[in-house]
Amino acid sequence: MDIKCFDVERLKILCADIRSRIIEVVSHNGGHLSSNMGAVELIVAMHYVFDVQKDPFIFDVSHQSYAHKLLTDRWDQFDTLRKIDGISGYTKPSESTYDYFVAGHSSTSISLAVGAAKAIALRDEKDRVPVALIGDGAISAGMAYEALNELGDRKYPVVIILNDNEMSISKPIGAISKYLSQAMAGQFYQKFKSRVERVLDFLPEPATYMAKRFEEGFKLITPGMLFEELGLEYIGPVDGHNLPALISALKTAQKLKKPVIVHAQTIKGKGYMKAEGQFEKWHGVAPFDIESGEPVLTKTLNKSATTLFSEALFELAKEHKNVVGVTAAMPSGTGMDRLIKEFPDRFWDVAIAEQHAVTSMCAMAKEGFKPFVAIYSTFLQRAYDQIIHDACLMNLDVAFAIDRAGIVGEDGETHQGVFDISYLNAIPNITLFAPRDDIGMKYAVEFAYNHKGVCAFRYPRGNFISCKRVKSKPFLLGQGEILHKGKSDIAFIGYGNGVGKACKCAKFSDEDITIVDLKFIKPLDEKLLKKTALACKRWYIFSDSAKRGGVGEILLGFLSEQKIYDVVLESFEYEDNFIPHGNSVDIEDKLEVSINKIVKKIMKLKP
């Protein structure tokens, strides 16, 4: 959509139309609401000032890029947002040439902008400038400062729009957030600064020295000090919903041909009263009724795995004062919000800083505390080195609670929690286990507390798949469980939420099938597996994890080491592809790992 010929009034009407479209679609499909509502004017101003055809538009996390999608040939497709085979909730170059980069994790935008600027400089393309939009707490992560550190030194022309809405996903954490929220009126500072610079050109040397000292002192009480000390130009703070002010600031930044921070202050949820301001529940939402703001989906009677974890850890923390915990910007998503509220001196949200979260808890473990690190599977990837170097190498008593394991649905490729088994199993000094049901979660938390050394347990988004054959028992290190001893030569072997799927699939078979809950994949229950191999020559593996390096390959390695060659193994884990977005049920069906599709496969595999 070419908006460069629009006047301000027409741009305001466009912003209103974009907001209406976002509310209409997100209320039906779910998605990131408040972050997108707050960024509308910022993105419209970006498109007005810069040229999306040639300038890299880089969105941090990109969950706030809906207005960009609507302005770049996806208005009519927008009602397919987050649906299977529809448009993604994040930027995706395979979806549109106007999407510069895949993004779903935070704090990559400035690094991408620096890389793009280097390429532009090498090709001497002086008419191009990378534009990065960063906000929702992403500026709190270390990677953003690594990039700013180099950018301030190299001085590549880059425009960074800092969307400061005084919150991230939940309550803002850290000194940087507090510093930005204490901003002075930007227009006054900018006018003062420009006048000082003009005066300096005409003053004699002694007066120039005094004026410079005065300007430097003035910086100490302005929000631009941090960025200017890093070597970046600073513009702001600007009202992020004032289009003329935004356009003026961005045009100034464009002309400077230097690295520039444009600090824009916005209201998260702007334009939908129920979402305006600091309301975490409107960051990412399920389908809802626009008038009432209430969810339209009927809530399940069963508690989610996250709620069960939170309750179990809460009881443990009440009993044991050495229990501490951390999450990285996901207090309610991981269930840690209740513990942070009740035990504020022992449980922390450290903002988007997974690496720091892990290493800080390793020090607490060395001091004799028992840390629980609650992080989504997809985000724990960001702290892989810390798990190896700071936790496992020291063999510390740290417990990792891995939420959102398996398919998470509409957030798609960047968020599916399918790799944790593959990337953790390779590390020495770590124990990997998983509960299969509600009662099992309580036992998992208790086992993690008593375990000596590093351990990690995984559990799904939402509810466990019910398996009513046998109630869970307490975990004993490296011991699995046979839930049913069948008479056929078939064994359904499940891990975590895969046990429930195995039980459901077994109901559709006319054979008497042995059902095994591994409980642990590191260490394996070798005695149980050898026993199973003697009775059952066909093993079917159920786990919501990647096939490469997953449970099936772990068991194949065991069979090979034990020189057991007469067992045929088939795994129903996910193939070696990134898993697209869409409703979890639809995705599993498309990947042919739904219960119905698995049963059909097993029927075909019969000898």
C-alpha positions as CSV (number, residue, x, y, z in Angstrom):
1,M,0.0,0.0,0.0
2,D,1.6,3.3,-1.1
3,I,0.9,5.7,1.7
4,K,3.6,8.4,0.9
5,C,1.0,10.6,-0.7
6,F,-1.4,10.5,2.3
7,D,-1.9,13.6,4.4
8,V,-1.9,13.3,8.2
9,E,-5.7,13.1,8.4
10,R,-5.8,10.2,5.9
11,L,-3.0,8.5,7.8
12,K,-5.0,8.7,11.0
13,I,-8.0,7.1,9.3
14,L,-5.7,4.4,8.0
15,C,-4.4,3.7,11.6
16,A,-8.0,3.4,12.8
17,D,-8.8,1.0,10.0
18,I,-5.7,-1.1,10.8
19,R,-6.7,-1.3,14.5
20,S,-10.3,-2.4,13.6
21,R,-8.9,-5.1,11.3
22,I,-6.5,-6.3,14.0
23,I,-9.3,-6.5,16.6
24,E,-11.7,-8.2,14.2
25,V,-9.2,-11.0,13.2
26,V,-7.5,-11.5,16.6
27,S,-10.9,-11.8,18.3
28,H,-11.6,-14.7,16.0
29,N,-8.2,-16.3,15.6
30,G,-6.3,-15.3,18.8
31,G,-2.9,-13.8,18.6
32,H,-0.8,-10.9,19.9
33,L,-3.2,-8.1,20.5
34,S,-2.0,-5.3,22.8
35,S,1.6,-5.2,21.4
36,N,0.2,-4.7,17.8
37,M,-2.4,-2.2,18.8
38,G,0.3,0.0,20.5
39,A,2.7,-0.1,17.5
40,V,0.3,1.0,14.7
41,E,1.4,4.6,14.3
42,L,5.1,3.5,14.6
43,I,4.7,1.2,11.7
44,V,2.6,3.5,9.6
45,A,5.3,6.2,10.1
46,M,8.0,3.7,9.2
47,H,6.2,3.0,5.9
48,Y,5.6,6.7,5.3
49,V,9.2,7.9,5.8
50,F,11.3,4.9,4.6
51,D,11.0,2.7,1.5
52,V,10.0,-0.9,2.4
53,Q,10.9,-1.9,-1.2
54,K,14.6,-1.3,-0.5
55,D,15.2,-0.5,3.2
56,P,15.3,-3.6,5.5
57,F,12.4,-3.4,7.9
58,I,13.4,-5.5,10.9
59,F,10.9,-6.3,13.6
60,D,12.2,-7.6,16.9
61,V,10.4,-10.8,17.9
62,S,8.0,-9.6,15.1
63,H,4.9,-10.3,17.2
64,Q,4.1,-6.6,16.8
65,S,4.3,-6.6,13.0
66,Y,0.5,-7.0,12.1
67,A,0.2,-3.5,10.8
68,H,3.2,-4.1,8.6
69,K,1.5,-7.2,7.2
70,L,-1.6,-5.2,6.5
71,L,0.3,-2.5,4.7
72,T,2.2,-5.1,2.5
73,D,-0.2,-7.0,0.4
74,R,-1.8,-9.2,3.1
75,W,-5.0,-7.2,4.0
76,D,-7.3,-9.7,2.3
77,Q,-5.4,-12.7,3.7
78,F,-5.3,-11.3,7.2
79,D,-8.3,-13.4,8.3
80,T,-6.1,-16.5,7.9
81,L,-3.7,-15.2,10.6
82,R,-2.2,-18.1,12.6
83,K,-4.4,-20.7,10.9
84,I,-2.9,-23.7,9.2
85,D,-1.7,-22.8,5.7
86,G,-2.6,-19.1,6.5
87,I,-0.3,-16.2,7.2
88,S,2.1,-16.3,10.2
89,G,1.8,-14.3,13.4
90,Y,5.5,-13.3,12.8
91,T,7.5,-12.0,9.9
92,K,8.4,-14.6,7.4
93,P,10.3,-14.0,4.1
94,S,8.7,-17.0,2.4
95,E,5.3,-15.4,3.0
96,S,6.2,-12.0,1.6
97,T,9.3,-10.3,0.1
98,Y,8.5,-7.3,2.4
99,D,9.4,-9.5,5.5
100,Y,13.1,-9.1,5.9
101,F,13.8,-11.9,8.4
102,V,12.2,-14.8,10.3
103,A,11.8,-13.7,13.9
104,G,10.1,-15.2,16.9
105,H,12.6,-14.9,19.7
106,S,13.6,-11.5,21.1
107,S,16.6,-9.1,20.8
108,T,17.9,-10.1,17.4
109,S,16.8,-7.0,15.5
110,I,19.8,-4.7,16.2
111,S,22.3,-7.4,15.4
112,L,20.4,-8.0,12.1
113,A,20.4,-4.3,11.4
114,V,24.2,-4.1,12.0
115,G,24.8,-7.0,9.7
116,A,22.6,-5.5,7.0
117,A,24.3,-2.1,7.4
118,K,27.7,-3.8,6.9
119,A,26.5,-5.4,3.7
120,I,25.0,-2.1,2.5
121,A,28.3,-0.3,3.2
122,L,30.4,-2.9,1.3
123,R,28.1,-2.5,-1.7
124,D,28.2,1.3,-1.3
125,E,24.4,1.5,-1.4
126,K,24.0,4.9,0.2
127,D,20.3,5.1,-0.5
128,R,19.5,2.2,1.8
129,V,19.2,2.2,5.6
130,P,18.2,-0.6,8.0
131,V,15.2,0.2,10.2
132,A,14.7,-1.9,13.4
133,L,11.7,-1.8,15.6
134,I,12.4,-3.1,19.1
135,G,10.1,-3.1,22.2
136,D,8.1,-5.2,24.6
137,G,11.2,-5.8,26.8
138,A,13.5,-7.0,24.1
139,I,15.9,-4.2,24.8
140,S,16.5,-5.8,28.2
141,A,18.3,-8.8,26.7
142,G,22.1,-8.9,26.5
143,M,22.2,-9.6,22.7
144,A,20.7,-6.1,22.1
145,Y,23.6,-4.5,24.0
146,E,26.2,-6.6,22.2
147,A,24.9,-5.2,19.0
148,L,24.6,-1.6,20.3
149,N,28.2,-1.9,21.5
150,E,29.5,-2.6,18.1
151,L,27.1,-0.2,16.3
152,G,28.2,2.7,18.5
153,D,31.8,2.0,17.6
154,R,31.4,1.4,13.8
155,K,28.9,4.2,13.3
156,Y,26.9,2.5,10.5
157,P,23.7,4.4,9.4
158,V,21.0,2.5,11.3
159,V,17.7,3.7,12.6
160,I,16.4,1.9,15.7
161,I,12.9,2.7,16.9
162,L,12.6,1.9,20.6
163,N,8.9,1.2,21.3
164,D,8.8,2.1,25.0
165,N,5.4,1.0,26.4
166,E,6.6,0.8,30.0
167,M,6.1,-2.9,30.0
168,S,7.3,-6.1,28.2
169,I,4.9,-9.1,28.3
170,S,4.3,-8.6,31.9
171,K,5.6,-6.1,34.5
172,P,8.9,-4.5,33.3
173,I,12.0,-5.8,35.0
174,G,15.3,-4.1,35.4
175,A,17.2,-0.8,35.6
176,I,16.9,-0.1,31.9
177,S,13.1,-0.2,31.9
178,K,13.0,2.1,35.0
179,Y,15.5,4.4,33.3
180,L,13.4,4.8,30.2
181,S,10.2,5.3,32.1
182,Q,11.7,8.4,33.7
183,A,12.1,10.2,30.4
184,M,11.9,14.0,30.2
185,A,9.9,15.8,27.5
186,G,11.8,15.0,24.3
187,Q,11.0,18.1,22.3
188,F,12.6,20.3,24.9
189,Y,15.8,18.2,25.0
190,Q,16.1,18.1,21.2
191,K,15.7,21.8,20.8
192,F,18.1,22.5,23.6
193,K,20.7,20.1,22.2
194,S,20.5,21.6,18.7
195,R,20.8,25.1,20.0
196,V,23.8,24.3,22.1
197,E,25.4,22.7,19.0
198,R,24.8,25.8,16.9
199,V,26.1,28.1,19.6
200,L,29.3,26.0,20.0
201,D,30.2,26.8,16.4
202,F,30.6,30.5,17.2
203,L,32.0,30.6,20.7
204,P,35.7,31.0,21.5
205,E,37.6,28.1,23.0
206,P,37.1,28.7,26.8
207,A,33.3,29.3,26.3
208,T,33.0,26.2,24.1
209,Y,34.6,24.1,26.8
210,M,32.1,25.4,29.4
211,A,29.2,24.9,27.1
212,K,30.2,21.3,26.4
213,R,30.5,20.6,30.1
214,F,27.0,22.0,30.6
215,E,25.6,19.9,27.8
216,E,27.3,16.8,29.2
217,G,25.8,17.6,32.7
218,F,22.4,18.0,31.1
219,K,22.6,14.6,29.6
220,L,22.9,13.0,33.0
221,I,19.2,13.8,33.7
222,T,17.9,12.9,30.2
223,P,16.9,9.5,28.9
224,G,19.3,9.7,25.9
225,M,22.4,9.6,28.1
226,L,22.8,5.8,28.0
227,F,22.6,5.6,24.2
228,E,24.7,8.7,23.5
229,E,27.4,7.3,25.8
230,L,27.3,4.2,23.7
231,G,28.0,6.4,20.6
232,L,24.5,6.6,19.2
233,E,22.5,9.7,18.3
234,Y,19.3,9.9,20.4
235,I,15.9,11.5,19.4
236,G,13.1,11.5,21.9
237,P,11.2,10.6,23.8
238,V,8.5,11.1,21.1
239,D,4.7,10.4,21.5
240,G,4.4,7.1,19.7
241,H,0.8,7.9,18.8
242,N,1.4,11.4,17.4
243,L,1.9,10.8,13.7
244,P,3.4,14.3,12.8
245,A,5.9,14.0,15.7
246,L,6.8,10.5,14.7
247,I,7.2,11.4,11.0
248,S,9.4,14.4,11.9
249,A,11.6,12.3,14.2
250,L,12.1,9.5,11.7
251,K,12.9,12.0,8.9
252,T,15.5,13.6,11.1
253,A,16.9,10.2,11.9
254,Q,17.0,9.3,8.2
255,K,19.0,12.5,7.3
256,L,21.6,12.0,10.0
257,K,23.3,9.1,8.2
258,K,24.4,7.8,11.6
259,P,23.2,5.2,14.1
260,V,20.2,6.7,15.7
261,I,17.8,5.7,18.5
262,V,14.3,7.1,18.1
263,H,12.7,6.7,21.5
264,A,8.9,6.5,21.1
265,Q,6.6,6.2,24.1
266,T,3.4,4.2,23.4
267,I,0.4,2.7,25.2
268,K,0.2,-1.0,24.8
269,G,-3.3,-2.0,23.6
270,K,-4.0,1.5,22.3
271,G,-7.4,1.7,20.6
272,Y,-9.1,-1.1,22.5
273,M,-10.0,0.2,26.0
274,K,-10.0,-3.2,27.6
275,A,-6.4,-3.9,26.5
276,E,-4.9,-0.5,27.1
277,G,-2.2,-0.1,29.7
278,Q,-0.4,-2.7,31.7
279,F,-2.6,-5.8,31.3
280,E,-0.5,-8.9,30.7
281,K,-3.5,-11.0,29.7
282,W,-4.0,-8.9,26.5
283,H,-0.4,-9.6,25.2
284,G,-1.3,-12.9,23.6
285,V,-4.9,-13.9,23.6
286,A,-7.3,-16.7,22.7
287,P,-10.4,-15.8,20.6
288,F,-12.6,-13.4,22.6
289,D,-15.8,-11.5,22.4
290,I,-15.1,-7.9,21.3
291,E,-17.9,-6.3,23.4
292,S,-17.2,-8.0,26.7
293,G,-13.5,-8.9,26.2
294,E,-14.3,-12.4,27.6
295,P,-12.8,-15.5,25.9
296,V,-15.3,-17.4,23.7
297,L,-13.8,-20.8,24.2
298,T,-15.2,-23.0,27.0
299,K,-12.6,-23.6,29.6
300,T,-11.6,-27.2,30.3
301,L,-12.4,-28.6,33.7
302,N,-8.9,-30.1,34.0
303,K,-6.0,-28.1,35.2
304,S,-3.2,-27.3,32.7
305,A,0.2,-28.9,33.2
306,T,1.5,-25.4,34.0
307,T,-1.0,-24.9,36.8
308,L,-0.2,-28.3,38.2
309,F,3.5,-27.4,38.2
310,S,2.8,-24.1,39.9
311,E,0.7,-25.7,42.6
312,A,3.2,-28.4,43.3
313,L,6.2,-26.0,43.5
314,F,4.2,-23.6,45.7
315,E,3.6,-26.4,48.2
316,L,7.2,-27.4,48.1
317,A,8.3,-23.8,48.6
318,K,6.1,-23.4,51.6
319,E,7.7,-26.5,53.2
320,H,11.3,-25.9,52.2
321,K,12.9,-22.4,52.5
322,N,15.8,-23.4,50.3
323,V,13.6,-23.6,47.3
324,V,14.1,-20.7,44.9
325,G,13.1,-20.1,41.3
326,V,13.4,-18.0,38.2
327,T,11.7,-17.3,34.9
328,A,12.6,-15.1,32.0
329,A,9.8,-12.7,31.2
330,M,7.1,-15.4,31.4
331,P,5.8,-15.3,35.0
332,S,2.2,-16.2,34.3
333,G,3.0,-18.4,31.3
334,T,5.2,-20.6,33.5
335,G,3.0,-20.4,36.6
336,M,5.7,-18.6,38.5
337,D,3.7,-15.5,39.0
338,R,2.0,-16.9,42.1
339,L,5.4,-17.8,43.7
340,I,6.8,-14.4,42.8
341,K,3.9,-12.8,44.6
342,E,4.0,-15.1,47.7
343,F,7.7,-15.4,48.0
344,P,9.2,-12.2,46.4
345,D,12.6,-12.8,48.0
346,R,13.0,-16.3,46.6
347,F,11.4,-16.2,43.2
348,W,12.3,-13.8,40.4
349,D,11.4,-12.8,36.9
350,V,14.7,-11.5,35.3
351,A,13.2,-10.3,32.0
352,I,14.2,-11.6,28.6
353,A,17.5,-13.0,29.8
354,E,17.5,-16.8,29.7
355,Q,21.3,-17.0,29.9
356,H,21.5,-14.8,33.0
357,A,18.5,-16.7,34.5
358,V,20.3,-20.1,34.3
359,T,23.8,-18.9,35.4
360,S,22.4,-16.9,38.4
361,M,20.6,-19.9,39.6
362,C,23.8,-22.0,39.3
363,A,25.4,-19.7,41.8
364,M,22.5,-20.1,44.1
365,A,22.8,-23.9,43.9
366,K,26.5,-23.6,44.8
367,E,25.4,-21.6,47.8
368,G,23.1,-24.4,49.0
369,F,19.7,-23.4,47.6
370,K,17.5,-25.6,45.3
371,P,16.7,-23.6,42.2
372,F,13.9,-24.3,39.8
373,V,14.4,-22.7,36.4
374,A,11.0,-22.5,34.6
375,I,11.4,-21.7,30.9
376,Y,9.5,-22.7,27.8
377,S,11.3,-25.4,25.7
378,T,11.7,-23.0,22.8
379,F,13.3,-20.3,24.9
380,L,15.6,-22.7,26.9
381,Q,17.5,-23.2,23.6
382,R,18.8,-19.6,24.2
383,A,20.7,-20.8,27.3
384,Y,22.3,-24.0,26.0
385,D,25.8,-22.9,26.7
386,Q,24.9,-22.0,30.3
387,I,23.2,-25.4,30.8
388,I,26.4,-27.1,29.7
389,H,29.1,-24.8,31.1
390,D,27.5,-23.4,34.3
391,A,25.1,-26.2,35.4
392,C,26.2,-29.6,34.1
393,L,30.0,-29.1,34.2
394,M,29.7,-28.2,37.9
395,N,27.1,-30.9,38.4
396,L,25.0,-28.5,40.5
397,D,21.6,-29.2,42.0
398,V,19.6,-27.2,39.5
399,A,16.1,-28.3,38.3
400,F,14.8,-27.2,34.8
401,A,11.0,-27.2,34.4
402,I,10.5,-27.2,30.7
403,D,7.1,-25.8,29.8
404,R,5.4,-25.9,26.4
405,A,7.1,-29.1,25.4
406,G,5.7,-30.5,22.1
407,I,3.6,-28.7,19.6
408,V,2.4,-25.3,20.8
409,G,0.2,-24.5,17.8
410,E,-0.4,-21.1,16.3
411,D,3.0,-19.5,17.1
412,G,4.6,-21.9,14.7
413,E,8.2,-22.7,13.7
414,T,9.9,-20.4,16.2
415,H,8.0,-21.6,19.2
416,Q,7.4,-25.4,18.8
417,G,9.0,-27.1,21.8
418,V,10.3,-30.2,20.1
419,F,14.1,-30.0,20.4
420,D,14.8,-30.1,24.1
421,I,15.2,-33.9,24.3
422,S,17.6,-33.8,21.4
423,Y,19.8,-31.0,22.7
424,L,19.8,-32.0,26.3
425,N,20.5,-35.7,26.0
426,A,24.0,-35.1,24.7
427,I,25.1,-33.3,27.9
428,P,26.8,-35.3,30.7
429,N,25.6,-34.9,34.3
430,I,21.9,-34.3,33.5
431,T,18.9,-36.5,34.3
432,L,15.9,-36.3,31.9
433,F,12.4,-37.4,33.0
434,A,8.8,-36.5,32.3
435,P,5.4,-36.9,34.1
436,R,2.6,-38.5,32.2
437,D,-0.4,-37.1,34.1
438,D,-1.6,-34.7,36.8
439,I,-0.5,-36.8,39.7
440,G,2.8,-37.4,38.0
441,M,3.5,-33.7,37.9
442,K,3.4,-33.5,41.7
443,Y,5.8,-36.5,41.9
444,A,8.1,-34.9,39.3
445,V,8.5,-31.7,41.3
446,E,9.2,-33.7,44.5
447,F,11.8,-35.9,42.6
448,A,13.5,-32.8,41.2
449,Y,13.8,-31.3,44.7
450,N,15.4,-34.4,46.1
451,H,17.6,-35.2,43.1
452,K,21.4,-34.5,43.5
453,G,22.7,-33.0,40.3
454,V,21.2,-31.3,37.3
455,C,17.8,-32.6,36.2
456,A,15.1,-31.5,33.6
457,F,11.5,-32.5,33.2
458,R,9.2,-31.5,30.4
459,Y,5.5,-31.1,30.1
460,P,3.0,-29.9,27.5
461,R,1.1,-26.7,26.9
462,G,-2.5,-27.2,28.2
463,N,-3.6,-30.5,29.6
464,F,-2.0,-33.9,29.7
465,I,-3.5,-36.5,27.4
466,S,-5.4,-38.7,29.8
467,C,-4.1,-42.2,30.5
468,K,-6.4,-43.9,33.1
469,R,-4.9,-47.4,33.1
470,V,-2.6,-46.9,36.2
471,K,-2.2,-43.9,38.5
472,S,1.3,-42.4,38.5
473,K,3.7,-43.4,41.2
474,P,6.6,-41.5,42.7
475,F,9.7,-41.2,40.5
476,L,12.7,-43.4,41.3
477,L,15.9,-42.6,39.5
478,G,16.2,-44.4,36.2
479,Q,13.1,-46.6,36.7
480,G,10.3,-46.9,34.1
481,E,7.0,-48.6,34.5
482,I,4.9,-51.2,32.7
483,L,1.3,-50.0,32.8
484,H,-0.1,-53.0,31.1
485,K,1.5,-56.4,30.2
486,G,0.0,-57.5,27.0
487,K,-0.1,-60.9,25.3
488,S,0.9,-59.8,21.8
489,D,4.5,-59.1,20.6
490,I,3.7,-55.3,20.4
491,A,4.9,-52.7,22.9
492,F,3.6,-49.1,22.9
493,I,6.4,-47.2,24.6
494,G,5.6,-43.6,25.7
495,Y,7.5,-40.7,27.3
496,G,5.7,-37.9,29.1
497,N,2.6,-36.7,27.3
498,G,3.3,-39.5,24.7
499,V,2.1,-42.1,27.3
500,G,-1.4,-40.8,27.1
501,K,-1.3,-40.9,23.3
502,A,-0.1,-44.5,23.5
503,C,-2.9,-45.5,25.8
504,K,-5.5,-43.9,23.5
505,C,-4.1,-45.6,20.4
506,A,-4.1,-48.9,22.2
507,K,-7.9,-48.7,22.6
508,F,-8.3,-48.9,18.9
509,S,-6.3,-52.1,18.5
510,D,-7.8,-55.6,18.6
511,E,-4.5,-56.9,20.0
512,D,-3.4,-57.1,23.7
513,I,-0.6,-54.5,23.7
514,T,2.1,-54.0,26.3
515,I,2.2,-50.3,27.4
516,V,5.4,-48.9,28.9
517,D,6.0,-45.5,30.5
518,L,9.7,-44.8,30.2
519,K,9.6,-42.0,32.8
520,F,13.3,-41.5,32.3
521,I,15.3,-41.3,29.1
522,K,18.5,-40.4,30.9
523,P,19.3,-42.8,32.5
524,L,17.2,-45.4,30.8
525,D,15.7,-48.3,32.7
526,E,17.8,-51.0,31.0
527,K,16.4,-53.9,33.0
528,L,12.8,-53.0,32.0
529,L,13.8,-52.5,28.3
530,K,15.6,-55.8,28.1
531,K,12.5,-57.5,29.7
532,T,10.3,-55.8,27.1
533,A,12.6,-56.8,24.3
534,L,12.3,-60.5,25.3
535,A,8.5,-60.4,25.1
536,C,7.8,-57.8,22.4
537,K,9.5,-57.6,19.0
538,R,7.6,-54.6,17.7
539,W,8.1,-51.3,19.5
540,Y,6.1,-48.2,18.7
541,I,7.4,-45.0,20.3
542,F,5.2,-42.1,21.4
543,S,6.7,-38.7,22.3
544,D,5.9,-35.2,21.3
545,S,9.5,-34.5,20.3
546,A,11.7,-34.3,17.2
547,K,12.6,-37.7,15.7
548,R,16.3,-36.7,15.2
549,G,17.9,-37.3,18.5
550,G,14.6,-38.1,20.1
551,V,13.2,-40.9,22.2
552,G,13.2,-43.4,19.3
553,E,16.8,-42.8,18.4
554,I,17.8,-43.0,22.1
555,L,16.1,-46.5,22.2
556,L,17.7,-47.5,18.9
557,G,21.1,-46.7,20.5
558,F,20.2,-48.8,23.5
559,L,19.2,-51.8,21.4
560,S,22.4,-51.5,19.4
561,E,24.6,-51.2,22.4
562,Q,22.9,-54.3,23.9
563,K,23.2,-56.2,20.6
564,I,19.5,-56.7,20.5
565,Y,18.8,-57.0,16.7
566,D,15.4,-58.8,16.6
567,V,13.3,-55.8,17.7
568,V,11.7,-53.6,15.0
569,L,11.2,-50.0,16.2
570,E,8.9,-47.4,14.7
571,S,8.8,-43.9,16.1
572,F,5.8,-41.5,15.9
573,E,7.8,-38.4,16.8
574,Y,8.1,-35.4,14.5
575,E,10.0,-35.7,11.2
576,D,13.1,-33.6,10.5
577,N,11.3,-30.4,9.5
578,F,10.4,-27.2,11.2
579,I,6.7,-27.4,12.2
580,P,4.4,-24.8,10.8
581,H,1.8,-22.7,12.6
582,G,-1.8,-23.7,13.1
583,N,-4.2,-25.2,15.6
584,S,-2.4,-28.1,17.3
585,V,-5.0,-30.7,16.4
586,D,-4.8,-29.6,12.8
587,I,-1.0,-29.6,12.8
588,E,-0.8,-33.1,14.3
589,D,-3.2,-34.4,11.7
590,K,-1.2,-32.8,8.9
591,L,2.0,-34.3,10.3
592,E,0.2,-37.7,10.5
593,V,0.9,-38.1,14.2
594,S,-2.7,-37.6,15.4
595,I,-4.2,-40.6,17.2
596,N,-6.4,-41.4,14.2
597,K,-3.4,-41.2,11.7
598,I,-1.1,-43.3,14.0
599,V,-3.7,-46.0,14.3
600,K,-4.0,-46.2,10.5
601,K,-0.2,-46.4,10.2
602,I,0.0,-49.2,12.7
603,M,-2.6,-51.2,10.8
604,K,-0.5,-50.8,7.7
605,L,2.7,-51.9,9.5
606,K,1.2,-55.2,10.6
607,P,3.3,-58.1,9.3
